[in-house]
Amino acid sequence: LSVATDGAGSCDHADIKHEARLLYLLSRNSKSIANKGGQSQLSSFDFDIKSAFSSITSTPASAMGLHNLGQIKENYLADMVFWRCEFSHLPIVDPQVHLMMSMGPENVEHVMVNGRFIALNRKHTAVDL
């Protein structure tokens, strides 16, 4: 499953991590309904936190035939977002859950595209025209 946003026409915030978070929550809720003996059309929908991250990284890159994106590997293009972690409320159990559930765009510190920082310390470093 790949997650994408196409802008304000269908999504008010165009926040791809937010969309993956919603799918993760939907999956959790459908499992909860099924575990209580209820009916859910999504009871077989399994979307754990690893799936949430894959849905916005490696899966869409692979679906578009871009086999050198979506993972941190040697010889892959470096497109990364660096998040400022607020450890005062970090769940000890799983930092990935914390990132997906608790952190928003306000926590983004740096953004790298193709190995070049385009935002550093929350300030744009370059503009492509």
Secondary structure per residue as TSV (DSSP state, phi and psi in degrees):
chain	resnum	aa	ss	phi	psi
A	1	L	-	360.0	126.5
A	2	S	-	-107.0	141.6
A	3	V	-	-114.4	138.0
A	4	A	-	-149.3	162.3
A	5	T	-	-126.8	151.1
A	6	D	-	-121.4	16.4
A	7	G	-	109.4	-174.0
A	8	A	T	-66.7	-16.6
A	9	G	T	-61.0	-33.6
A	10	S	T	-126.5	-1.2
A	11	C	-	-151.7	115.4
A	12	D	S	-63.2	-26.9
A	13	H	S	-114.8	-14.9
A	14	A	-	50.0	40.7
A	15	D	-	-105.7	101.6
A	16	I	H	-63.9	-35.3
A	17	K	H	-65.7	-35.6
A	18	H	H	-62.5	-40.8
A	19	E	H	-65.3	-41.4
A	20	A	H	-64.2	-38.9
A	21	R	H	-60.5	-42.7
A	22	L	H	-62.4	-40.4
A	23	L	H	-64.8	-39.9
A	24	Y	H	-61.1	-45.7
A	25	L	H	-65.2	-39.7
A	26	L	H	-61.5	-42.5
A	27	S	H	-63.6	-44.8
A	28	R	H	-60.9	-42.6
A	29	N	H	-66.4	-41.1
A	30	S	H	-65.8	-35.3
A	31	K	H	-66.8	-40.0
A	32	S	H	-62.4	-43.2
A	33	I	H	-62.6	-45.2
A	34	A	H	-64.5	-39.6
A	35	N	H	-66.4	-23.9
A	36	K	T	-91.0	9.3
A	37	G	T	84.3	7.7
A	38	G	-	-85.0	170.7
A	39	Q	-	-97.3	132.6
A	40	S	-	-142.6	129.3
A	41	Q	T	-68.5	-13.1
A	42	L	T	-106.0	18.3
A	43	S	T	-61.9	-24.1
A	44	S	T	-92.8	0.8
A	45	F	-	-77.4	108.8
A	46	D	-	-113.2	110.9
A	47	F	-	-137.2	85.1
A	48	D	-	-81.4	-177.7
A	49	I	H	-65.4	-35.2
A	50	K	H	-64.3	-40.4
A	51	S	H	-63.4	-37.0
A	52	A	H	-60.9	-45.9
A	53	F	H	-68.9	-40.9
A	54	S	H	-62.1	-34.0
A	55	S	T	-66.6	-17.2
A	56	I	T	-117.0	7.4
A	57	T	T	-129.4	-90.6
A	58	S	H	-71.7	-36.2
A	59	T	H	-65.6	-49.6
A	60	P	H	-66.3	-34.5
A	61	A	H	-61.2	-45.3
A	62	S	H	-65.2	-41.4
A	63	A	H	-62.0	-30.2
A	64	M	T	-92.1	4.9
A	65	G	T	76.3	17.7
A	66	L	-	-98.1	84.6
A	67	H	T	-83.1	4.5
A	68	N	T	-115.1	25.0
A	69	L	S	-133.0	164.1
A	70	G	S	92.4	-5.9
A	71	Q	S	-141.7	157.6
A	72	I	-	-94.4	100.1
A	73	K	-	-145.9	157.7
A	74	E	T	-60.8	138.0
A	75	N	T	70.1	10.6
A	76	Y	S	-94.0	150.7
A	77	L	-	-66.6	137.5
A	78	A	-	-93.5	92.0
A	79	D	-	-110.8	108.4
A	80	M	E	-141.0	153.2
A	81	V	E	-117.1	131.7
A	82	F	E	-107.1	124.1
A	83	W	E	-104.6	142.1
A	84	R	-	-86.2	115.7
A	85	C	-	-87.0	132.1
A	86	E	-	-97.4	94.7
A	87	F	G	-73.5	-10.2
A	88	S	G	-64.5	-25.3
A	89	H	G	-128.1	25.9
A	90	L	-	-72.7	123.4
A	91	P	-	-63.9	127.8
A	92	I	S	-63.9	-32.9
A	93	V	S	-64.1	-47.6
A	94	D	-	-153.3	106.8
A	95	P	H	-61.5	-29.3
A	96	Q	H	-64.7	-39.0
A	97	V	H	-64.0	-41.5
A	98	H	H	-59.9	-46.6
A	99	L	H	-60.6	-46.3
A	100	M	H	-70.1	-39.2
A	101	M	H	-93.8	-29.5
A	102	S	H	-113.9	-17.2
A	103	M	-	-107.1	137.5
A	104	G	-	-121.2	-169.9
A	105	P	G	-58.4	-25.8
A	106	E	G	-67.4	-14.7
A	107	N	G	-94.6	-2.4
A	108	V	E	-73.7	124.7
A	109	E	E	-100.0	-45.6
A	110	H	E	-137.9	151.0
A	111	V	E	-133.1	130.1
A	112	M	E	-118.2	131.8
A	113	V	E	-126.2	122.8
A	114	N	T	53.6	39.9
A	115	G	T	80.2	4.2
A	116	R	E	-119.5	129.5
A	117	F	E	-69.9	124.2
A	118	I	E	-103.8	-13.6
A	119	A	E	-143.0	129.8
A	120	L	E	-136.1	127.3
A	121	N	T	53.7	42.0
A	122	R	T	66.9	17.8
A	123	K	E	-124.2	137.4
A	124	H	E	-64.9	137.3
A	125	T	-	-104.6	-17.9
A	126	A	-	-156.5	157.8
A	127	V	-	-131.2	126.6
A	128	D	-	-94.7	129.7
A	129	L	-	-103.8	360.0
